[in-house]
């Protein structure tokens, strides 16, 4: 029987496609977001959204809940907690990994 993807702890490596004008984003959340889809859109273009799921991930002997946007063009973005609720903005820089923490 196949294990349900969202119920298991994810231990595999994440592959990021970054460089020159492409960056990535790691979003840390609490357990209440596990299995939920989080969207991001370029600043000023709310209709052009992409999404990722929040999964429980384990590394270095500890567990965190996180979503990864592995390849985003450099620029300013809005993260969405729901279809209509913007959460915060984030700047993505080429060749770098941005981090946003919603655990507080």
C-alpha positions as CSV (number, residue, x, y, z in Angstrom):
1,X,0.0,0.0,0.0
2,X,1.4,3.4,-1.0
3,X,2.0,5.9,1.8
4,X,-0.1,9.1,1.6
5,X,2.3,11.8,0.4
6,X,1.1,14.5,2.9
7,X,1.0,12.2,5.9
8,X,4.7,11.1,5.8
9,X,7.7,13.1,6.9
10,X,9.7,14.2,3.9
11,X,13.4,13.4,4.2
12,X,14.4,13.7,0.5
13,X,16.6,16.5,-0.7
14,X,15.0,19.5,-2.3
15,X,16.4,20.5,-5.7
16,X,16.6,24.2,-6.3
17,X,17.0,25.7,-9.8
18,X,18.8,29.0,-9.0
19,X,21.4,31.2,-10.6
20,X,21.9,34.5,-12.3
21,X,18.4,36.0,-12.2
22,X,16.6,33.1,-10.6
23,X,16.3,32.6,-6.8
24,X,14.3,30.4,-4.5
25,X,12.2,30.8,-1.4
26,X,11.8,28.6,1.7
27,X,8.7,29.3,3.8
28,X,8.7,28.0,7.4
29,X,5.3,27.5,9.0
30,X,3.6,25.8,12.0
31,X,2.1,22.3,11.8
32,X,-1.4,23.8,11.1
33,X,-0.3,24.5,7.5
34,X,0.8,20.9,6.8
35,X,-0.7,19.8,3.5
36,X,-2.0,23.2,2.6
37,X,-1.1,25.0,-0.6
38,X,0.5,28.5,-0.3
39,X,0.5,30.8,-3.3
40,X,3.0,33.5,-4.3
41,X,2.6,36.2,-7.0
42,X,4.8,38.9,-8.5
43,X,4.2,42.3,-6.8
44,X,1.4,44.0,-8.7
45,X,0.3,40.9,-10.6
46,X,-2.0,39.1,-8.2
47,X,-3.6,37.0,-11.0
48,X,-0.2,35.4,-11.9
49,X,0.2,33.0,-9.0
50,X,2.2,29.8,-8.4
51,X,1.9,27.5,-5.4
52,X,3.7,25.0,-3.3
53,X,2.5,22.7,-0.5
54,X,3.7,22.8,3.1
55,X,5.1,19.4,4.2
56,X,6.8,18.2,7.4
57,X,10.5,17.8,6.6
58,X,13.3,16.3,8.6
59,X,16.9,17.3,8.4
60,X,19.8,17.5,10.9
61,X,17.7,15.4,13.4
62,X,14.9,17.9,13.6
63,X,11.5,18.3,12.1
64,X,10.1,21.5,10.5
65,X,7.1,22.4,8.4
66,X,8.1,24.2,5.2
67,X,7.2,24.9,1.6
68,X,9.8,25.4,-1.1
69,X,9.5,27.6,-4.2
70,X,12.5,26.2,-6.0
71,X,12.8,28.6,-8.9
72,X,11.5,32.2,-8.9
73,X,12.7,35.0,-11.2
74,X,14.3,37.8,-9.2
75,X,11.9,40.5,-8.0
76,X,9.3,41.4,-5.4
77,X,6.5,39.0,-4.5
78,X,3.4,38.7,-2.3
79,X,2.8,35.5,-0.3
80,X,-0.9,34.5,0.1
81,X,-2.2,32.7,3.2
82,X,-5.5,32.1,1.3
83,X,-7.0,33.1,-2.0
84,X,-7.9,36.5,-0.7
85,X,-5.5,37.1,2.2
86,X,-2.1,38.5,1.4
87,X,0.4,37.7,4.1
88,X,3.6,39.5,3.4
89,X,6.0,40.6,0.8
90,X,9.4,39.1,0.0
91,X,12.2,40.0,-2.4
92,X,13.9,37.2,-4.4
93,X,17.4,37.8,-5.5
94,X,19.1,35.9,-8.3
95,X,21.3,33.0,-7.2
96,X,20.1,33.3,-3.6
97,X,17.6,31.5,-1.3
98,X,15.2,33.8,0.6
99,X,13.6,32.6,3.8
100,X,10.2,33.6,5.4
101,X,9.2,32.4,8.8
102,X,5.4,32.2,9.7
103,X,6.0,30.2,12.9
104,X,5.5,33.1,15.3
